[in-house]
Amino acid sequence: QVQLVESGGGLVQAGGSLRLSCAASGHTFSSSTMGWFRQAPGKEREFVAAISWRDYSTAYGDSVKGRFTISRDNAKNTVYLQMSSLNLGDTAVYYCAARKGALISITPRTYDYWGQGTQVTVSS
């Protein structure tokens, strides 16, 4: 079993930056993928970014390309989402997720474990 705990959410001014963290505990696998998704009120969960734990392959949603960066720290078993140039459209609950296997997926239903989410609010 894997537990994921997000942190780092909060209120940030438009144009600013914020870094989210996702700490994984429990039984983890080297052949796995970590991802970030977000969900705003009234909208479906949206793919943000993902990274393969094994080979560092990454993928990003179109709306965040060039602004967000996903990374990982092997020693801390933690994945990060560095968010820059934030705009009002980035306001959402951000979820960390993990799936078995090295192949990156952008589909929420393919992920096996989920964190509780952390709120990111961008102000004007």
C-alpha positions as CSV (number, residue, x, y, z in Angstrom):
1,Q,0.0,0.0,0.0
2,V,1.2,3.5,-0.9
3,Q,0.3,6.7,0.9
4,L,0.7,10.1,-0.7
5,V,0.7,13.4,1.1
6,E,0.6,16.7,-0.7
7,S,1.8,20.0,0.8
8,G,2.7,23.4,-0.3
9,G,-0.6,24.7,-1.5
10,G,-1.9,28.1,-0.5
11,L,-2.7,31.6,-1.8
12,V,-0.4,33.2,-4.3
13,Q,-0.6,36.3,-6.4
14,A,-1.1,36.0,-10.2
15,G,2.3,35.9,-11.8
16,G,3.9,34.4,-8.8
17,S,5.3,30.9,-8.1
18,L,4.5,28.1,-5.8
19,R,6.0,24.7,-5.2
20,L,4.0,21.6,-4.3
21,S,5.4,18.5,-2.7
22,C,4.1,15.0,-2.6
23,A,5.7,12.6,-0.1
24,A,5.2,8.9,-0.7
25,S,5.4,6.3,2.0
26,G,4.6,2.6,2.3
27,H,5.4,0.1,-0.4
28,T,6.7,1.9,-3.4
29,F,8.0,0.5,-6.7
30,S,10.9,1.5,-8.9
31,S,8.7,0.8,-12.0
32,S,6.1,3.4,-11.4
33,T,4.8,6.8,-12.4
34,M,3.9,9.8,-10.3
35,G,1.5,12.4,-11.5
36,W,-0.2,15.7,-10.6
37,F,-3.8,16.4,-11.4
38,R,-6.0,19.3,-10.6
39,Q,-9.7,19.9,-10.3
40,A,-11.6,23.1,-10.2
41,P,-15.3,23.4,-9.0
42,G,-17.6,22.1,-11.7
43,K,-14.9,20.7,-13.8
44,E,-13.4,17.2,-14.3
45,R,-10.1,16.3,-13.0
46,E,-7.4,17.6,-15.3
47,F,-3.9,16.2,-16.1
48,V,-1.1,18.5,-15.1
49,A,2.2,16.6,-15.2
50,A,3.7,13.2,-14.7
51,I,7.1,11.7,-14.2
52,S,8.4,8.2,-14.4
53,W,10.1,7.2,-11.2
54,R,12.4,4.9,-13.1
55,D,13.7,6.9,-16.1
56,Y,12.7,10.5,-15.5
57,S,10.4,10.7,-18.5
58,T,8.0,13.6,-18.1
59,A,4.8,14.8,-19.6
60,Y,2.8,18.0,-19.2
61,G,-0.7,19.2,-19.8
62,D,-1.0,21.8,-22.6
63,S,-2.2,24.5,-20.2
64,V,0.9,24.3,-18.0
65,K,3.6,23.6,-20.5
66,G,6.5,26.1,-20.1
67,R,5.2,27.2,-16.7
68,F,5.2,24.1,-14.5
69,T,8.0,21.7,-13.8
70,I,7.7,18.2,-12.3
71,S,10.7,16.7,-10.5
72,R,11.6,14.1,-8.0
73,D,13.9,13.5,-5.1
74,N,14.9,9.8,-4.8
75,A,16.3,10.1,-1.3
76,K,13.2,11.7,0.0
77,N,10.8,9.6,-2.1
78,T,9.1,12.9,-3.0
79,V,7.8,14.4,-6.2
80,Y,7.5,18.2,-6.7
81,L,5.6,20.5,-8.9
82,Q,7.2,23.9,-9.4
83,M,4.6,26.3,-10.6
84,S,5.5,29.6,-12.1
85,S,3.7,32.4,-13.9
86,L,0.5,31.4,-12.1
87,N,-2.8,32.7,-13.4
88,L,-6.3,32.6,-12.3
89,G,-7.0,29.5,-14.3
90,D,-4.6,27.6,-12.1
91,T,-6.8,27.9,-9.1
92,A,-7.8,24.3,-8.2
93,V,-7.3,21.5,-5.8
94,Y,-4.1,19.7,-6.8
95,Y,-3.8,16.0,-6.3
96,C,-0.7,13.8,-6.3
97,A,-1.2,10.3,-7.8
98,A,0.8,7.2,-8.4
99,R,0.4,4.3,-10.7
100,K,2.2,1.0,-11.2
101,G,4.3,0.7,-14.3
102,A,6.7,3.1,-16.0
103,L,4.4,4.2,-18.8
104,I,3.1,7.7,-18.3
105,S,-0.6,8.1,-18.4
106,I,-2.7,11.3,-18.5
107,T,-5.9,9.5,-17.5
108,P,-6.9,9.7,-13.8
109,R,-8.6,6.2,-13.8
110,T,-5.3,4.5,-14.6
111,Y,-3.7,5.8,-11.3
112,D,-3.8,3.5,-8.3
113,Y,-3.1,5.8,-5.4
114,W,-4.2,9.4,-4.6
115,G,-3.3,12.0,-2.1
116,Q,-5.9,14.1,-0.3
117,G,-5.3,17.2,-2.4
118,T,-4.0,20.6,-1.6
119,Q,-5.7,23.8,-2.5
120,V,-4.0,26.4,-4.7
121,T,-5.7,29.7,-5.0
122,V,-4.4,32.4,-7.4
123,S,-5.4,35.9,-6.7
124,S,-5.5,38.9,-9.0
